[in-house]
Amino acid sequence: MVQPWIDKPQTDGFFILAPSFVVVAIVFLFHETLKDIEANYSFYTWLFLIVFIDVAHVYATLFKTYFVAEEFKKRRKLLITLPIVCFVIGIILFSFGNVFFWSVLAYIAVFHFIRQQYGFMRLYSRKEVKTNWSIAIDNLIIYTATGYPMLYWFLSSPRAFNWFTEKDFIRFENQLLLEILGWIYGIIVVFYIVRTAYKSINSHYFNIPKNAIIIGTFLSWYFGIVYFNNDLVFTLLNVVSHGIPYIALIYLNEINKKQQVDLGVLNAVKGLKGILFFIAFLFAIAFFEEYVWEIFVWNEQFSGYDFDFSNWQFLLVPLLTVPQFTHYILDGFIWKSK
């Protein structure tokens, strides 16, 4: 059986599979240096990790939906209605308070991040012979890789990082339950290793990209949340492992693989110059969004503005989260055929 690459071994390997492994290696090799970077270069870590990767990947969705004439026509009602619905829901959530709003959004974001890893695993197992039993085992493994670190977060002492704000998640410290979950986690990891080795030997086939996604997910989620208790490490492993593969998937699968006749206006992002334009567009729109957030809401990275928009937060915050909120929900629809 051939390997189920999305594009090619080189591009899949570099942009989709490698980020988790590369960042884990960087974290271990330069852990002390990262502490210095976190303390002295917070603006640049915010710019490159949050703006140019995390926020940028949200807007990559445009190149599979709103910018694709055929796709927009097929999902017209959804693509028009969903942002409006997200805005209205945002206003309702914010009416219960700022903490409640960000808490709900954080849980939705976590679910979205988990489902992306599940989606990549499914995409790379599309050529395998599947049974209900094999699907259930695969699901158990990928949800263990992502679910245990989150449960650890909920049940352990306070971590040195947040998803959005300090009170995002309901927490209940329970050391006994953590120990039980830790043993279950370890057993499932050993089971995955033994099962994969047994299947590979028997079938003379090892699914490289699927297992790289699974292993990379175990590494990035465990070391980012459980092993290390550091804000920059969490952001690196969380954002890079999620954002770069998503942007790559959009470009490789939705633009690069398609014929020019199918792309329409997206022909502008084909080729080397097109890639540069694609990246520049994502960077520009992501920076614009975050700059607006800074002016109207956060006032953390940029100073010198004397405007007071505190009375308008109930509209501004839900409005500014529309792209992000829409991305979380929309992803549940646009990849179903994959």
C-alpha positions in Angstrom: 0.0 0.0 0.0 1.3 3.4 -0.9 1.7 6.1 1.7 -1.5 8.4 1.8 0.2 11.7 1.4 -2.0 14.8 0.9 0.5 16.4 -1.5 4.1 14.9 -1.5 6.3 13.4 1.2 8.5 16.5 1.2 5.7 19.1 1.6 3.6 17.0 3.9 6.6 16.1 6.0 7.9 19.6 6.3 4.7 21.6 6.8 2.2 19.2 8.3 4.1 16.5 10.1 7.3 18.1 11.2 6.1 21.2 13.2 5.2 19.2 16.4 8.5 17.3 16.4 10.6 20.4 15.6 9.1 22.5 18.3 9.4 19.7 20.9 13.1 19.5 20.0 13.5 23.2 20.2 11.9 23.3 23.6 14.2 20.6 25.0 17.4 22.0 23.4 16.8 25.7 24.2 14.6 25.6 27.3 16.6 28.1 29.2 16.9 30.4 26.2 13.1 30.3 25.8 12.8 31.6 29.4 14.9 34.6 28.4 12.9 35.2 25.2 9.6 35.0 27.1 10.9 37.6 29.6 12.5 40.1 27.2 10.9 39.6 23.8 7.2 39.2 24.5 6.2 41.5 21.7 8.0 39.4 19.1 6.6 36.1 20.5 3.1 37.6 20.4 3.7 38.9 16.8 5.1 35.7 15.3 3.1 33.1 17.3 -0.2 34.7 18.0 -0.6 37.0 15.0 1.4 35.4 12.2 0.4 31.8 13.0 -2.6 31.5 15.3 -4.7 34.4 13.9 -3.4 33.9 10.3 -4.6 30.3 10.2 -8.1 31.4 10.9 -8.2 33.5 7.8 -6.7 30.7 5.7 -10.2 29.3 5.8 -11.2 32.0 3.4 -9.3 30.2 0.6 -11.5 27.2 1.0 -14.8 29.0 1.4 -15.6 32.7 0.7 -12.9 33.1 -2.0 -13.9 30.0 -3.9 -16.9 30.7 -6.1 -18.1 27.1 -6.4 -17.8 26.5 -2.7 -19.5 29.8 -1.8 -22.4 28.9 -4.2 -22.7 25.4 -2.7 -22.7 26.7 0.9 -24.1 30.2 0.4 -26.7 30.1 3.2 -24.3 28.7 5.7 -21.5 31.1 4.8 -23.7 34.1 5.0 -25.7 33.1 8.1 -23.0 31.6 10.3 -21.0 34.8 11.0 -24.3 36.6 11.9 -25.3 33.7 14.2 -21.9 33.8 15.8 -22.1 37.5 16.4 -25.6 37.2 18.0 -24.5 34.2 20.2 -21.4 36.2 21.2 -23.6 39.1 22.4 -25.7 36.7 24.3 -22.7 35.1 25.9 -21.1 38.4 26.7 -24.3 39.5 28.4 -23.5 36.9 31.1 -20.1 38.6 31.7 -16.7 38.7 30.2 -15.5 35.7 32.1 -18.4 33.5 30.9 -17.9 34.7 27.3 -14.2 33.7 27.2 -14.8 30.5 29.1 -17.4 29.2 26.5 -15.1 30.3 23.6 -12.2 28.5 25.2 -14.1 25.2 25.5 -15.2 25.6 21.8 -11.6 26.3 20.8 -10.2 23.3 22.7 -12.8 21.1 20.9 -11.8 22.6 17.6 -8.1 21.9 18.2 -8.8 18.3 19.2 -11.0 17.8 16.2 -8.2 19.0 13.9 -5.9 16.3 15.1 -8.7 13.8 14.6 -9.3 15.1 11.1 -5.6 14.8 10.1 -5.5 11.3 11.5 -8.6 10.4 9.5 -7.3 12.0 6.4 -4.1 10.0 6.6 -5.9 6.8 7.2 -8.3 7.2 4.3 -6.7 4.3 2.3 -6.6 1.8 5.1 -9.1 -1.0 5.4 -11.3 0.0 8.3 -13.6 -1.9 10.6 -15.7 -0.5 13.4 -13.1 -1.9 15.9 -10.1 -0.3 14.1 -12.0 3.0 13.9 -12.8 2.9 17.6 -9.2 2.1 18.5 -7.9 5.0 16.4 -10.4 7.3 18.0 -9.4 6.2 21.5 -5.8 6.8 20.7 -6.1 10.3 19.2 -8.6 11.4 21.9 -6.3 10.1 24.6 -3.4 12.1 23.1 -5.5 15.3 23.4 -8.0 14.5 26.1 -5.6 13.5 28.9 -3.5 16.7 28.8 -6.7 18.8 29.0 -8.0 16.7 31.9 -4.7 17.2 33.6 -5.1 20.9 33.2 -8.6 20.8 34.7 -7.6 18.6 37.7 -4.1 19.8 38.6 -2.8 22.8 40.4 -2.9 26.1 38.5 -0.8 26.2 35.3 1.4 29.1 34.3 -0.5 29.6 31.1 -4.0 30.3 29.9 -6.0 29.5 26.8 -7.6 33.0 26.6 -7.9 34.3 30.2 -7.1 33.0 33.7 -10.6 31.7 34.4 -11.3 29.9 31.1 -11.8 26.5 32.6 -13.7 25.0 35.5 -11.0 23.5 37.7 -11.2 20.8 40.4 -7.9 19.7 41.9 -7.8 16.0 42.5 -4.5 14.2 42.8 -6.0 10.7 43.1 -8.0 11.1 39.9 -4.9 12.5 38.2 -2.9 9.4 39.2 -5.6 7.1 37.9 -5.9 9.0 34.6 -2.1 8.9 34.3 -2.0 5.1 34.6 -4.8 4.8 32.0 -2.9 7.2 29.7 0.3 5.2 30.1 -1.5 1.9 29.3 -3.1 3.3 26.2 0.3 4.7 25.0 1.9 1.2 25.5 -1.1 -0.4 23.7 -0.7 2.0 20.8 3.0 1.2 20.4 2.5 -2.6 20.7 -0.5 -2.6 18.4 1.2 -0.5 15.7 4.3 -2.6 15.8 2.3 -5.8 15.5 0.2 -4.5 12.6 3.2 -3.2 10.8 5.1 -6.5 11.1 2.1 -8.5 10.0 1.1 -6.4 7.1 4.6 -5.2 6.1 3.3 -1.7 6.0 3.7 1.3 8.3 1.5 4.3 7.7 4.1 7.0 8.1 1.9 10.2 8.0 -0.9 8.8 10.1 1.5 7.6 12.8 3.5 10.8 12.6 0.3 12.8 13.3 -0.5 10.6 16.3 3.0 10.7 17.8 3.3 14.4 17.1 0.0 15.0 18.9 1.1 12.9 21.9 4.3 14.9 22.1 3.0 18.4 21.6 0.0 18.1 23.9 1.8 16.2 26.7 4.9 18.4 26.8 3.0 21.6 26.1 0.5 21.1 28.9 1.6 18.4 31.3 5.4 18.1 31.4 6.3 21.8 31.1 4.5 24.5 33.0 5.6 27.5 30.9 3.5 30.0 28.9 5.8 30.3 25.9 6.4 26.6 25.7 2.6 26.0 25.7 2.1 28.7 23.1 4.8 27.3 20.9 3.6 23.7 21.0 -0.1 24.7 20.9 0.0 27.3 18.1 2.7 26.0 15.8 1.5 22.4 15.8 -2.0 23.6 15.0 -1.7 26.7 12.8 1.1 25.8 10.4 -0.3 22.4 9.4 -3.8 24.0 8.8 -2.4 26.7 6.6 -0.4 24.1 4.7 -3.4 21.9 4.3 -5.4 24.8 2.8 -2.7 25.6 0.3 -1.6 22.1 -0.6 -5.0 20.5 -0.8 -7.3 23.4 -1.8 -5.1 25.5 -4.1 -1.9 23.7 -5.2 -3.6 20.4 -6.2 -6.4 22.0 -8.2 -6.3 22.9 -11.8 -6.4 26.6 -12.7 -9.8 26.3 -14.3 -11.2 25.3 -10.9 -9.6 28.1 -8.9 -10.9 31.3 -10.6 -9.5 34.3 -8.7 -7.4 32.0 -6.6 -5.1 31.6 -9.6 -3.4 34.6 -8.1 -1.9 32.5 -5.3 -0.5 29.7 -7.5 3.2 29.4 -8.0 6.1 31.0 -6.0 4.8 34.5 -6.2 1.3 33.3 -5.4 2.6 31.5 -2.3 4.3 34.8 -1.2 1.1 36.7 -1.8 -0.9 34.0 0.1 1.3 34.3 3.1 1.5 38.1 2.9 -2.3 38.3 2.8 -2.7 36.1 5.9 -0.1 38.1 7.8 -1.6 41.5 6.8 -5.2 40.6 7.7 -4.1 38.9 10.9 -2.1 41.9 12.0 -4.9 44.2 11.2 -7.3 42.2 13.3 -5.0 42.1 16.3 -4.2 45.8 16.0 -7.9 46.5 16.2 -8.1 44.3 19.2 -5.2 46.2 20.8 -6.8 49.6 20.2 -10.4 48.7 21.3 -9.9 46.0 23.9 -6.5 44.7 25.1 -4.2 47.8 25.1 -1.2 45.5 25.9 1.2 45.5 22.9 0.5 49.0 21.7 0.1 52.1 23.9 -0.6 55.8 23.5 -4.3 55.6 22.7 -6.6 57.7 24.9 -9.8 56.3 23.6 -12.2 54.7 26.1 -14.4 52.0 24.6 -15.3 50.2 27.8 -19.0 51.0 27.3 -18.9 49.3 23.9 -17.3 46.0 24.9 -20.6 44.1 24.8 -20.6 44.8 21.0 -16.9 45.1 20.2 -15.7 41.8 21.7 -18.4 39.6 20.1 -17.9 41.4 16.8 -14.1 41.0 16.8 -14.4 37.3 17.7 -16.7 36.6 14.7 -13.8 35.4 12.4 -12.4 33.2 15.1 -15.8 31.9 16.3 -16.9 31.3 12.7 -13.7 29.4 11.9 -14.3 27.1 14.8 -17.8 26.2 13.8 -17.3 26.3 10.0 -14.5 23.7 10.2 -17.0 21.2 11.3 -18.8 21.5 8.0 -16.1 22.1 5.3 -14.0 19.1 6.0 -16.8 16.5 6.3 -16.2 15.1 2.8 -12.6 14.5 3.5 
